[in-house]
């Protein structure tokens, strides 16, 4: 998998992502810190023509540097639960139901990491996976976030509710988010923009939460809605008014 762009490559180096080599444009500037860090870690550096990076780039915005790494390493749900426990914090994770746009997935992962979520669960089918576009859109946050890829998110929800985790689906007909206690062990299901959370998936949840909206457009971008939910969770957990 290729990691493209200055910030994603820096984040990959900082997070000890396994990188086999870094390709740097011969004419690129402001990449010395990446080169120095790669040399410090004994990572191979290839100085190449910009045309080569243009050919191997998936995003077309490589900024003169592409790191070649192994495929993204997903974790298990147990890893996420253990991580929250090791920090002595109540669990907070996101479950994504059919987010197919890699830009949306990258933005959601960035929000999750910035808000201190312990992990993200995605389905292994009919969903965007962590690729170069997701890494770039997340500004490298995917390198610092535990992400579990599961065969069936409904089974994941059953597992969480059996472990006394409160699972809520994001739904415009749900209870106002400000009236729901998000301080305890909590998982939030975010659905696709077109279809929302699937009906069966929603039924498995402990309830539904909504964000008040007053405009003529009755839906928010999935990553924007996710951001509002995540930082309301932060507000409650910090006991802010």
N, C-alpha and C positions, 0 to 999 in steps of 0.2 A: 504494500500500500504506500502511495506517495503522500507526503505531508508537504504542502506548498505554502510559501509565503514566510516572511520574516517572523512574525509573532507566533504562528503555529509551530514553526521549527524551533524557535527559542523555548516554547513551552514543552515541546517534546524532549528537548535536551534537559530541561530543568526537572522533568518528571521521570527521567531515566527510562523513557521509552526505548525499546531495543531497536537501534538504528544501524543498518548495515553500511550505509554510505550517505554522504551529502554532496549533491551536485550544485556547484556555485558558478554563476555566470562570470566569465573572465572580465566583463565590463561593469559588473554591478558594484555599487558603492554601499557603504554603511553596513557591511556584513562581517566586519572584522571580529566583533564579539562572538558571532556564531562560529566563525572559523577557529577562534581561540578556544572556545568551549569544546568544540569537536576534537581538536588536537589534544586537549587535556584529557579527554575520555578515549583517546586512541581510536577515534572513528575516522574511517577513510574519507578523504575529501577529493572530489574530482572537479577540476576547473574546466568548464565546458563552454562552448559557444551558446549564446542566448537562443539560437535557433533550435538547439537540442532540447532545451528546457521548454520551449514553445511546443515541441512535438510530444513530449511526455506529460505535459501539464493537462489535467482534466478541467481545471477551473479557468485556465487562461490568465490567471493573475498570480503567477509564481513569485513576482518581485525579485527574480534573480536567484532564487534558492529553492531546491527541492530535496527533501530528505526521504530516503527509501527505507521503509521499516517493514516489519512483519505485519500481518493482518491484525486488526484491533483485537485485543484480548478482553473478551467479556467475562464477567464474574457470575457468581450464583446469587440467588436471593439470600441465602444464608450468609454470604460474605457481607451483604449490605446490612443485615440485621446485626451481625457481629461488630461491624464498624461503628454503628450507632451505640451499641453496648460498650465498646471500648472507650468511647468518648464520654460515657456517662450521660448521654442525652436521650431524650425521647425520640423515637424514630420519626423521620420525615422523608418520604420518598414519593416519586412521581411514577405513575403507570400510564403509558401512552398507548392509546387504542386507535391504531390505523393512521398514524402520522406518516404520510408517504413522501412529503417534500423534504429533501435533505436540508434545505435552508431553514425550514421550521424546526427540524430536529436539532440542528446545530444551535439555533437561538434558544430553544428550550433547555438544552444541556448547559448553555452559558448562564441562563437565569438560575437553573438548579444549583450550579456550582457557586454562583455569587450569593445566593440566599442561604447557603449552608445545608442544602438537602443532602441526605446520606447516600442517595442512589436514584437511579432511573431504571425502570423496567420497560422493555420494548418487546413486541412479538417478533418471532423469527421470520414470519411470512406476512405478506401484504403490509409491509412497513419499510420505511427508510432504515438503512443500516449505517453504522459508523464508517464513513469513507472519507476521502480527501476533502470533499465539499463540506461535510459535517464538521470535520476538524477545523477547517478554515473559518466557517461561519461561527463556530463556538469560540473563536479566538484562542484555541488551544485548551479550552476548559474541559473538553472530552478526555484529555490526558490526565486530568485530576479527578475525574468523576467515575464512581463505580457504576457500571452499566450492565445489567443482566438481560440477556436475550432468551426468551422462553417460548416454548412451543405453543402454549395456550395461556393467555393472560387471565382467563376465568379460573383456571386451576391455581394461578398465582394469587388471585384475590381470595379464593377459598382458603389457601394456606395462610394468608395474612390474617383473615378474620378468625381463623381457628387459633391463631397466636395472639388474639385480643388486640389486633391493630384495627383502628377505625378507618374504614375505607369509604371515601366519598367520591361520587362522580360529579364532574362539573357539568351543570345543566341549567339552562336559562329558567326552568321552572322549579329549581331547587330552593332551599332555604337560603336567605341572605347570608353570605359568607361571614359577615360581622356578628351574626347571631349563633355561629357554630364554634364549639370549642376545638381549636386546632393545636392545643398545647400538649395533648397526650400523644401516644404513638399513632401516627396518621399517615395514610397514603391517599393521594389524590389521583383520580383517573381523568386524563385529558383526552377528549375525542378528536376526531378529524374535523376540519372546518366544514366539510360538506355534509357529513352524516352525524356528527357528534358521537357520544358514547353509545355503543350498541345496546339494544334493549335488554338482552339477557345479561350482559355485563353490568348494566346499571342496576338490575334487580338483585344482583349478588352483593351490591354495596350496602353499607349501613345507612346510607342516605345520599341526598344530592345537595350540592351547594351552588349558589348563583352569585353573579356580580351585578349590582344594579346598573341599568343602562337607561339613558334618557334621550338618545338621538333617534333619528329616523332609520338608521342602519341597526338591525337587531342582533348583530353578532360581531365578535371580536376575532382578530387573528389568534390562532391557537397559542402562539408564543407570547402574545401580549396578555391574553387571559391568564396564561400560566404565570406570568410575571406578577400580576396583581394578586393572584392566589398565594404565590410563594412569599411575597413580602407582607401580606396580611398575616401569614403564619409567623413570620419573623416578628412582626409588631406584637402579636399576642404573646409569643414566647419571651420577648424582652419586657413584657408587661408595660408597654407604652400606652398612653391614652389615645 
